Amino acid sequence: MKSFYLTDAGKVRSHNEDSVIIVKNQNDDYLMAIADGMGGHSAGEVASSIAIGYLGKYFKETFLNMSKVDAVNWIRDSFSEINTLIFQHEKTHPESKGMGTTLVLAILTKDYLLFGNVGDSSGFVMKDDKLHKVTYDHTLVNLLVSAGELTKEEASVHPKKNVLMKALGAATSVEVDIFDCDMDITEILLSSDGLTNMLDKDQIEKVLLSDLDVEDKVIRLIQKANNRGGTDNISVAYLVRDEEGDE
């Protein structure tokens, strides 16, 4: 496996509220995750770092020899625990009231690939040189598109396109979307909306299909998002699976 992740404040924001991680456990299972925090007085940074800090530690300590069913429960429990930790932080830090974060993650083992998602950070897979979005954005405009009240084109330029319907820290209970993916994929990409608001799926795909190495593809994606305005923090986590039989 080859992997790389990077986060950038972008061209407009003075600080970065995104957090990102790729971690491998002793069984060579991989966890990838991106959290995009929100809230004033640096609270967004705290919320996203609570999510990613917890996941990295919890994965290494507890994610061992899990069946797919156990892994699904592990994802649900992780999102629920992070939600609780954010509320606990708010109680002891009143200035951070209203903080929250999106969270998208992927877990890859030799037997399965699972995604978990709350919010509008994105998970993609590459299959047969085509990039496919796995996750569903929990946004107001996506809800209106699903109801037939907006077209996808109208949604992309809607003034409220970034209004979230779900986030960690927004309600005492959280319902996480979990996706069980085909293992016949070659690459996994996670990103915050700072990338997907600047580049469409075809533009992202074009970079990933280029001859650049893994690190330079991630750097190029962030550069392109910044060149188009960089209106938000930009985070990318990228993993390329080895050919069968490779280390």
N, C-alpha and C positions, 0 to 999 in steps of 0.2 A: 504494500500500500504506500502511496505517496499522498501527503496531505499538507495543507498550509492554511493559515487563517490570518486575517489582518482587519484592523478597524481604523477608521479615519474620521476626524471631526467634520470633514467637508469644508465648504467655502464660506458658509454663512454662520454656523453655530460657533460660539466661543469655546464650548467644551463638549466632551463626548459622553453621551449617556448610554451608549451601547456597550455590551460585554460579549465576549466570544471565547469559545474553547473547543479544542479537539483533544481528546484524551483516550489512551489505550490502557486496558487492564491486563492482568497477567495471562489471560486466555487469548489475548489478541482480539478482543472485542473492542469496537470503537464507539465512542460517544462524540457527537458533534452537536454544538448548541449555540444559538445566538439569542440574546435578550436585548430589547430596545426599550430603555426606561423612559418614564415620563414623570413630571412633577417639578415644582419650583425648588429653589435653594439647594440645588445639587441632589434632590431627592431621587430623581430619575437614575442618576449614576448609582446611588445606593441600592435602589430596587433591582436594577439589572445585575449588579455585582453580588447581591444576596442570591439571586437565582443561579448564576453561573458558578459562584463559589460553592454553593451547596451541591449542585449537580456533580462537579468534578470530584469532590471528596466522597460523596455518597456512591458514585459509580465505582470508583476504585475500591471502596471498602465492602460494598454489598452486591455488586453485579457480577456473580460468578456462576457459571454452568446453569443459566436460566433457560427454561423452556420458553417458547413464544408466549404462552399464556401468562407465565410468571413475569415476563418482560413487560407485557401490556399493563399488568397490575403495578409493576415497578414504576412505569411512566406515570400512571394515574396518581400513585402515592407521592411521587416526587413533585408533581405540579401542586397537589394539595398541600404538601408540607411547605413548599416555597410560598404559597399564598398565605399560609398561617404565619410564616416568619416575617413577611412584609407587614401584616397587620400588627404583629407583636412589636416590630420596630417603630411603627407609627405611634403606638401607645406610649412608648418611652421617649419618643422624639416628636413632640407636637408640631414642630416646624416642618416636618416631612409629611403632614397629613395630605392625602390626595395622591401620594406616590403610587406608582404601579409599573408594570413592565409587560411587554409581549414576551413570549418564549416559543421558539421552535427548536426541536431537537431531532436527531436521527441516531438510531442505534443499529450498528451493523455487526452481525456475528457470522460465523460460517454457515448458519442455517436459516437466517431470516434478516430482513431489513424492516424496521419500524420507524415511523415518524410520529411525533407528538406536536401539537400546535394549539396555542391560544394567542389571538391577536393578528397582526398583519405582517409579521416577518414570514419569509417564504422558504419552502423546501422544494428542491427540484431533483430529478434524476436524468441521466443521459442514457438513452437506450437506442441502439442502432443509429448513432450519430444524430439523434433528435432529442432536444431538451424538453422534458415534460414537467409541468408543475404538479406537485403532489398535494400540497396543502391548500386550504381554503381560507381566504382573508376574512376575518371577523370585523368587517367594516360596515358602516351604514350604507354606503353606495353598493356594496356587494349584495346586501339584503334587498335593496331596491331593484338591482339587476335581476336577482332571483325571482322577485315578485312581478317582473315584467314592467316595472315603472320607469326604468332607465335602460338605455342600451349600454354596452361595454364602452363604446366610444364616448358617450355622454358622461359615464362614470369616471373616465380617465381625466376629465377636465373639470369635474364637479368641485365647487368651492369647499364642500364638506367631505372630500374623498378620504381624508385622514381621520375622520371621526370613528373611533373604535366602539364596537358593541360588546367586546370581551377583552379583558386583560387580567393578569394576576395582580391582586391588590384592589380590585374594583368591587368585589363582592365576597362575602364570607365563604361561599362554596364556589368551586370552579369546575366547569365541564370541559374536558380536554378532548380535542379531535385526535384520534389515533388511526393511522393508516398502515396497513400491512402491504408491503410492496413486493412486486416481482423481484426475484434475485438476479434476473438476467439483465443487469444494468452494469454500466462501466464506470459511472461517476456519480457523485452526490454533491450538490451545492446547496448551501444555506445562505440566506442574505437578509439583512434588515431592509425596510422599505426605502432607505436612502439610496439603495441600488435600483430597486424595481420601479421607483418613481421617476428615475432618470433614464433608465434603459429598458426597452421592451425585451420580451423573451428571445426574439430573433437576434437582437444585438448581443445579448449575453451568450447565446449559443455560438455565434460567430467567433467570439473571443475564445471560448472553450474548445472549439474545433481547430484553432490555429496551432502552429508548430511550437509555440512558446512552452517553456517548462511550467510545472505546477505553480511555483511561486510567482513567476512573471505573469501568468494568466490572472491571478488574483490582483496583483498590482495594476495590471492593465484595466481590469474592470473598475477599480476604484478611480483610476485616472480618468477613464471615460465618463464616469458619473460626475466627477468634479468638473470636467470640461463642459458638461451640459448644465452646470450651475451649482452642483454640490449643495443643494438647499438643506440637506439633513446629514446627520451622521451616517456613515456608510460602513457596513461590516459584511465580510464574506468569509465563509468556511468552506473549504473545497477538498474533496477526497477522490483520488483516482484508484480504482481497484487494479491489482496486478493481473497479468494474464495467468490463467490456470497453471499451477505448478511453480510459479515464481515465489520467492520468499516475500 
